[in-house]
Amino acid sequence: MFLTSTPKTTLPYTDNTNMVRRGIRAFSSSIRTTIRGKPFNLIPTTNHSSKSNLDHTYISQILSRTDWALLLKHELSSNRLTLNPHSVISIFQNQHNPLHSIKFYTWVSNVNPQLSKDTSVQRVLGDMLHRTGPVVLSAELIQDFSNSGFRVSFDLLCVLMGSWGKLGLANFCNDVFSQISFLGISPTTRLYNALIHALVKSNSIDMAYLKFQQMGSDNCFPDRFTYNVLIHGVCKIGVVDEALRLIRQMKDKGIYPNVVTYTILIDGFCNAKRVDEAFGVLETMRKSKVRPSETTVRTLVHGVFRRVDPTKMMDNASEVFRDMRLKGFTPNLVTFNTLINGHCKGGAIVKAREMLEMLLETGLQPDMFTFSSIIDGLCRVKRTDEAFKCFNEMVEWGIRPNSIVYNILIRSLCAVGDVVRSTKLLRRMQEEGISPDTYSYNAFIQIFCKMNKVEKAEKLFVSMSKSGLFPDNYTYSAFIEALCESGKLVDAKKMFYSMEANGCSPDSYICNLIIKTLVQQDCVEEARNIAERCKQKGISLNFDCNL
């Protein structure tokens, strides 16, 4: 076989490099020989009398034969095989052996070169090779191609490199590229772009830079795609200043950034929490007369809320959003939800409702995330009754509340001491078939502890453990604080020492609380021991127990 399919857990380039080189050299020596096929009257025929009878299993059987190329040509000439993007993609998607897809693509490249360059065809093939890969070049498959009169095409090599990059096989990409002369392929800017893109995908930025610097020695010159790939790579690892240097370099070479370049840069600045500069990129785009796309707007809006305090930059983000709408861009539900969530977290409920109205005017329907953001926002500003109205409205829309929504409301009711309503809501949640989680229990445990009803909190703690749930730091904090305040130091210490056994590490708040209580109870030596352990673990203490 020409390609070898190996499990994803292996690294084929460590075992197959010599095999690749042998195969490529064998192909190099045989490429000068013209391979002539047998006459068509010697090709076995079947009872398939129409195109509709030619199924994918039959194609697989053809591709498993040594004379697969001749058989495929015969099926095509007999009008039993139709070639178009849909049919080629269908054949790819129904091949269990990825080598068959590779062979079929190679054959298509020879009988219909334009079809093999179709982006949808190449994308589906690349995705399939990624899912079933790694699929690597081998001497057997190269020889199989040679025997059929074919060679590894430029386009196939680009598709293969893309799949290797997604799988993190940077070294294999580099090894194959260094041997392309034996395949009869000369380096081009497009091939370099495919290699650099694959290296960036595999997080091998240093190797990508080496290949970028090597381009000139092969008389190849970077284009906008080359720079965009590298800019994306450095932004991905947080080196945004290097991205700015690359943009200056490309401008010096007469290559000007496009909307893709600027969108990548905006995402890089947002990820680096340099949101002011992300907005600055938008201004640069306006001056350069580069129109932002919907992707640009989405990237900026999402980046603002992903990396910055939601109360900041809201006006700027909303202004960009409205400006894009006026220019004809139609935001999707994700963009609306991001803005609604940001406004709600910032306490701007009125603006969140305005966004909801815009969402409905656009013809979109709110989903679980939309409603949960608004409910959470209303609860944050203590408008619990309105939150319940929104909850009922969500149900009317046919959206079934999940545990997150129930927990938001339960937490809000518990925070104001409304145990009766929160308990009813918990029962309703269980009746809906939704089991309480750690957050649900924490809300009740915390309120019972604050009400000095430690016994009830302890019962919930036991019930929680029986349900297979594990307490977290919030659970322990509430308990330990309540036990310390009620003078139950022995129980508080037991709870404190049991934390690590249950997979929780005491935080600064808990450690300071237990040390302070121990000192107040004249247990200075024990307090000093705990303080020493905390310091060893890097936990900051604000209570001085160096007595």
C-alpha positions, 0 to 999 in steps of 0.5 A: 500500500502507498499510505499506512494508517496507524493509531493516533497514539503513535508517532509515525514519523519516528518509524517511517522516515526511512520508509518514506525516503525509500518510497520517494526515491523509488518513485523518482526513478520510475517516474520517467517510465510511461505506464501503459494500461491494459486494453479496456476489453480485458477489464472485468465488467459487472452486472451494474447497468446503471449509475444508481446501481454503483454503490460505495461498496463496489467502489471500495472493492475496485480501490482494493484491487491492483488495477483500480485506476483502469477499473475506475476509468472504465466505470467513468467511460461507461457512464456508471460513475459520475464525477462532481463535488457531491459524488466525490465527497460522498465516496470519501465519506463512505470509505472505511479505509482512508487509503481508498480515499487517497487513491480515489482523490489521486485518480480524480486529480488526473481525470478531472484536475479542476474537480480535485482543486474544489475547496469542499472536496479538499476540506472533506478529504482533509477532515476524513484523514484527520479523523482516521489518521495519522495517514502517512506516505509509505513506499508501498503506496508510492509504488502503487501510484507509480504502477498506475501511472500517477504521482503524489500530486501537489494538492494531495501533499497540501491536504496531507500536510493539513491533516498532519498539522491538526494531529501535531505531527510537525516533524513528519511534515518537515521530513516529507517537505525536505524530500519533495524533490524525489516526488518531482515537486518543486517548492512554491509559495503555496506549498510553503504556506501549507507547511507553515500552516500545518506547523502553526496548527501543531504549535511548532511556531519556531519551526514555522519561522525557520521555514518562513525564513527559508522561503527566499532560498527556494525563490519563494516569497511570502504572501498575505496568507503566509503572514496571516498564518504566522500572525495567528500563530504568535497571537495564539501563544500570546506574543502580540507584539511580534504580530505587530512587527510582522504586520509592519514587515508585510506593509514594507513589502507592499503586502497590506493587511486585510480583514482576516489579518485585523480580526486575528490581531483583535483576537490576539489583543483580547486574549492578552487582555489588551482590549483598548488596543483591540478597539484601536485595531478597529480604528486602524481598519476604518482609517485603512478603509478595511470594512469589518466583517461579522466575524470581526465584530463577534471576535471583538464582542466575545473577546471583551466579555471573555477577558475583561470585567463586564462592567468595562468596555460595554459602551464601546462593544455595544457601539461597535455592535450597533454600527455593524447592524446599521451597515447590514450585518446580522448578528447571530444568537451567540453574539446577542447572548454575549452582549446580554450576558455582559450587560447582566453581569454589569448590572445593566438590566435595561440594556440587556432587555433592549438587546433581547428586543433586538434579538426578537426583531431579528427573528432569532429565538432566545435559548437557555443561555439567553434566559439564564443570563437575564435571570442571573442579572436580575438576581444580582440586583435583588429583583427576584420577583422579576427573575421568577417572571422571566423563569416562567416566560422561559417555560412558556417559550418551551425551554426546559430549565436546567440545574444552572437556572434552578441554582441561580434562583435557589441561591438568590432566595437563600441569600435573602433567607427565604428558605420556604420558597427555595425549598419548594423550588428544590422540590420542583427541580427534583420533580422535573428529574433534575438532581441537585448538585453541589451548588444546590446543596451549598446554597442551603448549607450556607443559609442554614449555617448563617441562621445558626442551624448547624444541625440542619446543615450537617444533615444536608452534608450527610445527604450530599455525601450519600448522593455521591456529591463531594463538598467543595471549599464553599461547603467547608467554609460555611461549615467551619465558620459556623462551627467556629462562631458557635464555639464548636472548635473540636468539630471545626478542627475535624472539618478542617483536617478532613478537607484534604482527605476529601480532595479539597485544599484549604484556602487563605480564608479558611486557614486564617479563620481556623488559626484565629479561632485557635489563638482565641481559644489559647491553642497557640501551638496548634495554630502555629503548626497550621500556620507553618504548614500554610506557609509551606504551601504558599497560602497567605496569612494575615493573622500573626501567630508568632507568639 
